[in-house]
Amino acid sequence: MIAKTALLLCLALTAVAADQTLPQRFSRAVLRTGQDQALLAVTLDSAVYAASAVDFRDLRLTDQNGVETPYLLQKITGQKTVVRRIPSAGKIVSLNRSGETGIELVAELDKSAAVADGLTIVTAQRDYEYLLQIFGSADGKTWQTLAENARIFDYSRYAQIGNSDIELPANQYRQFKLVVAQASQTRSDGLMELTRTFANGSEQQRSESLELHSEPLHIDRIEFWQKVTETVADAEQRFDYPVAFKIGQDAALKASVIDIDSKRQPLTGFSVQSFSPNFNRRAEVQISESQGLETHTRSLGQTYLQALHFQGFNRDQTAIEFAEQRRERYRIVIYNDDNPPLHINSVAGIGNGYRLLFLAQPGLSYQLGYGADKAEAPRYDVAPIQELLRRGYQASGAELGEEIALAPPEPEFDWAQWVNSRWFLGLAIALVALVLAWSLFKIGKRIGDFD
């Protein structure tokens, strides 16, 4: 009976619902300039990192009426401008001879096609070089020069080098005339005919001839295109984060141990600066993790810290990198072996930065709440924000005001935390031992009664 009671008690404790969202512990106003509709970007700082959940699931953006506002959490990256081509549909409408060896070709854009910033001559030919003149017209009667001596070529006989694209100046023309004054080229078939004349057993005359033939330019089609400029994200930016550190020596490991206290910034590595001029030491970053009653050490990453300065040759490798972490404590172990310890002068954190992007509505003020002990990750509709970013819209920067500590909620007993604690595990072990001892006592008593 006691065993059944203990089992039911354990099941009841583990079945208690524990994912109740608690009120936020901190709030900060979003400081924006102007009250118009805008795409705003709020950069998170050390205060937010220190108090928010590891995966930022507790961040909530609300307006002055308490209405939750969707946001896009984004790593801070650099920006770069790229130019890509969008096809503009068109077709060849006429082709005529021009002079003895030239051709004159007219092409036009479809009615719904965008203006053309350039065109590509598509041909299956190889080993060629041609010069073109290109004219533009709005009515097919009056032509304006767009390109003089535009060159297309293919040198694949010698190397994979060629060009069949021709860029055009800004224009609004719908018809284009391409003129090739010399639309064929003379080529040899690579075979040489050798004629030798002999008399009285000796060569009297020798003649060599190479057969040449004319190969005309064959245009399969003309592809028009328009250039579109877009601003896209570049590589992730790296930020330097200050950390507190303490250096010690482990004689057993023959290593220097650096214990680091951080503010839970999103770190991806540490930079270790040393006054020592020349060295090459293995180093690793470690963290402590608890599982039940046990605590073990896990390595996040390792590398060789290096410095070499000799007669103008300088090389430094000071960074130890690892996958992004947000923890309060780290340890760097530098293995010195039988070498003297390094003179460490500074340690800095290296990591990512994050920002919240959201669409601010006219006349509304916003605040950011964070620090809830338990919160479900929000599922927001961020497609409108992503579409604006894809189209190249730039977000306006907004800052966070002073941190305001909110009134703490009424304390309530956390069953889930207690079930996962060492106290509960110890109590469960003691209870199981008591039940086992009681069962053995009852069995022994029955055996005694039987005897």
DAQUI-V640168 format. One line per field, one symbol per residue. ss: DSSP state (a for helix, b for strand, c for the rest). Layout:
BEGIN
ss=???
END
This chain:
BEGIN
ss=caaaaaaaaaaaaacccccccccccbbbbbbccccccbbbbbbccaaaaaaccccccccbbbbccccbcccbbbbcbbbbbbbbbbbbcbbbbbbbbbcccbbbbbbbbccccccccbbbbbcccccbbbbbbbbbbccccccbbbbbbbbbbbcccccccbbcbbbcccccccbbbbbbcccbbbbbbbbbbbbbbbbccbbbbbbbbbbbbbbbccccbbbbbbbbbbbbbbbbccbbbbcbbbbbbbccccbbbbbbbcccccbbbbbbbbccccbbbbbbbbbbbbbccbbbbbbbbbbbbbbbbbccbbbbbcbbbbbbbcccbbbbbbbccccccccbbbbbbbbccbbbbbbbcccccbbbbbccccccccccccaaaaaaaacccccbbbbbcccbbcccccccccaaaaaccaaaaaaaaaaaaaaaaaaaaaaaaaaaaac
END
